[in-house]
Amino acid sequence: MPLIKRKHATAKAYVHDWLEPDQPGGINAFSATIILLVIVSLISLALETEAARADTTLEPWVREIVAQINLIVVWVFAAEFTLRFWSEGENPAHKGVVGRLKFLAQPITIADVLAFLPELIVILFYPQAAGGWLAALRALRLFRLFKLARYVPAFAIVGSAVKRAWAPLLAALCVAAAQLYIAAMMLYFIEGEAKPQAFGSIIRSLWWAIVTLTTVGYGDVYPETAWGRVAAGIVALAGIGIVAMPTGILASAFAEEFRERHERAQKAHDAKARRAPTE
């Protein structure tokens, strides 16, 4: 079944429908190419960080190939954004100057721009640039992950679930912050004099509190007095709740989101089945 079902009078309308298929979560040749390029660009970023090291075991030609791959990806993403911006006027919500500004202000559009524009500027105007700031520029390639949200339904489900659960997640974060501060303060008063390097202030104690309450437990900092160990045990038990609370909230939000999407899909399927005999 073709993803683009409507006939269009203009090339702009066709391009817009090509970029935004009728079928929710549908994959056409264009969206499949973008998904593949995102994955390839992230793999090439990992290879580039290794190839750039003086002690790398990779051959010199690997760095050249990775650079060419990134160049292709940047230009393709630039072309995609140009087509998307040009054809977005076909969306009634983004017609006119104000509508285009609303389109540019969307988080996913900002991510699209950051995914290619900074590196494109360097390629065009500073091709010989070098330095530590280029590492920060490479980090912006992570914004390419957000492009997948347009085409992969799983990313949309994650976003919807987090949006649904933001209020209880914020409450859980506030509880966790309070527990961290109380734990750091307890160990500061109990262990501050016995181990000043680790617990000599609340700020120093915060590292131990974070590691303990998140149940990571590196073991680099630990209390030595008896009362300190008692307090540490209480804090460690309380840390179970810090991990369990947001996990439970997100699990519940995911289950609710999946249930509602299944019900909507089932209703759409039933409605289509009822219309079929009359068509």
C-alpha positions as CSV (number, residue, x, y, z in Angstrom):
1,M,0.0,0.0,0.0
2,P,1.5,3.4,-1.0
3,L,2.2,5.7,1.9
4,I,1.1,8.8,-0.2
5,K,-2.5,8.2,-1.1
6,R,-3.7,11.7,-2.1
7,K,-3.0,13.4,-5.4
8,H,-1.5,16.8,-5.2
9,A,-1.7,19.9,-7.4
10,T,1.8,21.2,-6.6
11,A,5.3,19.9,-6.1
12,K,5.4,21.5,-2.7
13,A,2.3,19.6,-1.5
14,Y,3.8,16.3,-2.8
15,V,7.1,17.0,-1.1
16,H,5.4,17.7,2.2
17,D,3.3,14.5,1.9
18,W,6.5,12.6,1.1
19,L,8.2,14.0,4.2
20,E,5.2,13.5,6.4
21,P,3.5,10.2,5.2
22,D,-0.2,9.6,5.6
23,Q,0.3,6.4,7.4
24,P,1.3,7.0,11.1
25,G,4.7,5.5,11.7
26,G,4.9,4.7,8.0
27,I,8.3,4.2,6.4
28,N,9.0,5.3,2.9
29,A,12.3,5.3,1.0
30,F,13.1,8.9,2.2
31,S,12.5,8.2,5.9
32,A,14.3,4.9,5.7
33,T,17.3,6.7,4.3
34,I,17.3,9.3,7.1
35,I,17.1,6.6,9.7
36,L,20.0,4.7,8.1
37,L,22.1,7.9,7.9
38,V,21.4,8.7,11.6
39,I,22.7,5.3,12.6
40,V,25.7,5.5,10.3
41,S,26.6,9.0,11.5
42,L,26.6,7.8,15.2
43,I,28.8,4.8,14.3
44,S,31.2,7.1,12.4
45,L,31.3,9.5,15.4
46,A,32.5,6.6,17.6
47,L,35.1,5.7,15.0
48,E,36.2,9.3,14.6
49,T,36.9,9.7,18.4
50,E,39.2,6.7,18.2
51,A,40.8,7.6,14.9
52,A,41.7,11.1,16.2
53,R,43.9,9.7,19.0
54,A,47.6,9.6,18.6
55,D,47.8,6.0,20.0
56,T,45.0,4.6,17.8
57,T,45.4,1.2,16.2
58,L,43.1,2.2,13.3
59,E,44.6,2.8,9.9
60,P,44.8,6.5,8.6
61,W,42.4,5.8,5.8
62,V,39.6,5.1,8.4
63,R,39.7,8.7,9.5
64,E,39.4,9.9,5.9
65,I,36.4,7.7,5.2
66,V,34.7,8.8,8.4
67,A,35.2,12.4,7.5
68,Q,33.6,11.8,4.1
69,I,30.7,10.0,5.6
70,N,30.0,12.9,8.0
71,L,30.3,15.3,5.0
72,I,27.6,13.4,3.1
73,V,25.4,13.2,6.2
74,V,25.6,16.9,6.9
75,W,24.7,17.8,3.3
76,V,21.8,15.3,3.2
77,F,20.4,16.6,6.5
78,A,20.7,20.2,5.2
79,A,18.8,19.3,2.1
80,E,16.2,17.5,4.1
81,F,15.7,20.5,6.4
82,T,15.5,22.9,3.4
83,L,12.8,20.8,1.7
84,R,10.9,20.5,5.0
85,F,11.0,24.2,5.6
86,W,10.0,25.0,2.0
87,S,7.1,22.6,2.0
88,E,5.9,23.2,5.6
89,G,3.5,25.9,4.3
90,E,1.2,23.0,3.2
91,N,0.6,22.4,6.9
92,P,-2.3,24.7,7.8
93,A,-0.8,25.2,11.3
94,H,2.4,26.6,9.7
95,K,1.2,28.8,6.9
96,G,2.6,32.3,6.6
97,V,5.5,33.9,8.4
98,V,4.0,33.4,11.9
99,G,3.4,29.7,11.1
100,R,6.9,29.2,9.9
101,L,8.2,30.8,13.1
102,K,6.1,28.4,15.1
103,F,7.6,25.6,13.1
104,L,11.1,26.8,13.8
105,A,10.4,27.1,17.5
106,Q,9.4,23.4,17.8
107,P,11.9,21.4,19.9
108,I,12.3,18.8,17.1
109,T,12.9,21.5,14.5
110,I,15.6,23.0,16.7
111,A,17.2,19.5,17.1
112,D,17.1,19.2,13.3
113,V,19.0,22.5,12.9
114,L,21.6,21.6,15.5
115,A,22.1,18.2,13.8
116,F,23.7,19.8,10.8
117,L,24.0,23.6,10.8
118,P,27.0,24.1,13.1
119,E,29.1,21.6,11.2
120,L,27.9,22.9,7.9
121,I,29.2,26.4,8.9
122,V,32.6,24.9,9.8
123,I,32.7,23.0,6.5
124,L,31.9,26.1,4.4
125,F,33.7,28.8,6.2
126,Y,36.4,27.2,8.4
127,P,37.5,24.0,6.6
128,Q,41.0,24.1,8.1
129,A,39.7,24.7,11.7
130,A,41.2,22.5,14.5
131,G,41.2,22.6,18.2
132,G,39.5,21.2,21.3
133,W,36.3,23.1,20.5
134,L,35.7,20.7,17.6
135,A,35.0,18.0,20.1
136,A,32.1,20.0,21.5
137,L,30.9,20.5,17.9
138,R,31.0,16.7,17.4
139,A,28.8,16.3,20.5
140,L,26.0,18.2,18.7
141,R,25.7,15.2,16.4
142,L,23.8,13.5,19.3
143,F,20.9,15.8,18.2
144,R,20.6,13.5,15.2
145,L,19.0,11.0,17.5
146,F,16.0,13.3,17.8
147,K,15.4,13.0,14.1
148,L,14.4,9.4,14.7
149,A,11.4,10.7,16.7
150,R,9.8,11.7,13.4
151,Y,9.9,8.3,11.9
152,V,10.2,5.6,14.6
153,P,7.0,5.2,16.6
154,A,8.8,3.9,19.7
155,F,10.4,7.3,20.2
156,A,7.0,9.0,20.1
157,I,5.7,6.5,22.7
158,V,8.6,7.4,25.0
159,G,7.9,11.1,24.6
160,S,4.2,10.7,25.3
161,A,4.8,8.5,28.3
162,V,7.3,11.0,29.8
163,K,4.9,13.8,29.1
164,R,2.1,11.9,30.8
165,A,4.2,11.2,33.9
166,W,6.0,14.5,34.3
167,A,4.1,15.7,37.4
168,P,4.7,12.5,39.5
169,L,8.3,12.3,38.1
170,L,8.9,15.9,39.3
171,A,7.5,15.0,42.7
172,A,9.8,12.0,42.8
173,L,12.7,14.2,41.9
174,C,11.9,16.6,44.8
175,V,11.8,13.7,47.2
176,A,15.1,12.4,45.9
177,A,16.7,15.8,46.2
178,A,15.5,16.1,49.8
179,Q,16.8,12.6,50.6
180,L,20.2,13.5,49.1
181,Y,20.6,16.6,51.2
182,I,19.4,14.9,54.4
183,A,21.8,12.0,53.8
184,A,24.8,14.3,53.1
185,M,24.0,16.4,56.2
186,M,23.7,13.3,58.4
187,L,27.1,12.0,57.4
188,Y,28.6,15.5,57.7
189,F,27.6,15.8,61.3
190,I,28.6,12.2,62.2
191,E,31.7,11.6,60.1
192,G,32.9,15.2,59.5
193,E,35.6,15.2,62.2
194,A,36.7,11.5,61.7
195,K,37.0,11.8,57.9
196,P,37.2,15.5,56.9
197,Q,38.4,14.8,53.3
198,A,35.3,12.9,52.5
199,F,32.7,14.3,54.9
200,G,34.2,17.6,56.0
201,S,31.3,19.6,54.6
202,I,27.8,18.9,53.2
203,I,29.1,19.6,49.7
204,R,31.8,16.9,50.2
205,S,29.3,14.5,51.6
206,L,27.0,14.9,48.6
207,W,29.1,12.6,46.5
208,W,28.8,9.8,49.0
209,A,25.1,10.5,49.3
210,I,24.6,10.3,45.5
211,V,26.6,7.1,45.1
212,T,24.8,5.4,48.0
213,L,21.2,6.5,47.3
214,T,21.4,5.5,43.7
215,T,22.7,2.1,44.8
216,V,25.9,2.5,42.7
217,G,28.2,2.1,45.6
218,Y,31.7,2.7,44.1
219,G,33.3,2.2,47.5
220,D,35.8,5.1,47.1
221,V,34.2,6.9,50.1
222,Y,32.6,5.2,53.1
223,P,32.0,6.0,56.8
224,E,34.3,4.5,59.5
225,T,32.6,5.2,62.8
226,A,29.8,2.9,64.2
227,W,27.2,5.6,64.1
228,G,28.3,6.6,60.6
229,R,27.8,3.0,59.4
230,V,24.3,2.9,61.1
231,A,23.4,6.1,59.3
232,A,24.8,4.7,56.0
233,G,22.7,1.6,56.3
234,I,19.5,3.7,56.8
235,V,20.5,5.8,53.8
236,A,21.2,2.7,51.6
237,L,17.8,1.3,52.4
238,A,16.1,4.6,51.6
239,G,18.0,4.6,48.3
240,I,15.9,1.6,47.1
241,G,12.9,4.0,47.0
242,I,14.8,6.5,44.9
243,V,15.3,4.0,42.1
244,A,12.0,2.2,42.5
245,M,9.7,5.3,42.6
246,P,10.5,6.8,39.1
247,T,10.8,3.3,37.6
248,G,7.3,2.5,38.8
249,I,5.9,5.8,37.6
250,L,7.4,5.4,34.1
251,A,6.3,1.8,33.9
252,S,2.7,2.8,34.7
253,A,2.9,5.6,32.2
254,F,4.2,3.3,29.4
255,A,1.5,0.7,30.2
256,E,-1.2,3.4,30.0
257,E,0.2,4.9,26.8
258,F,0.3,1.5,25.1
259,R,-3.2,0.7,26.2
260,E,-4.6,3.9,24.9
261,R,-2.8,3.6,21.6
262,H,-4.1,0.0,21.2
263,E,-7.6,1.2,21.9
264,R,-7.4,4.0,19.4
265,A,-6.0,1.6,16.7
266,Q,-8.7,-0.9,17.5
267,K,-11.4,1.8,17.2
268,A,-10.0,3.0,13.9
269,H,-9.9,-0.6,12.6
270,D,-13.5,-1.2,13.6
271,A,-14.7,2.0,12.1
272,K,-12.9,1.1,8.8
273,A,-14.5,-2.4,8.9
274,R,-18.0,-0.9,9.3
275,R,-17.5,1.5,6.4
276,A,-16.1,-1.2,4.1
277,P,-19.5,-2.8,3.0
278,T,-20.9,0.6,2.0
279,E,-18.0,1.7,-0.1
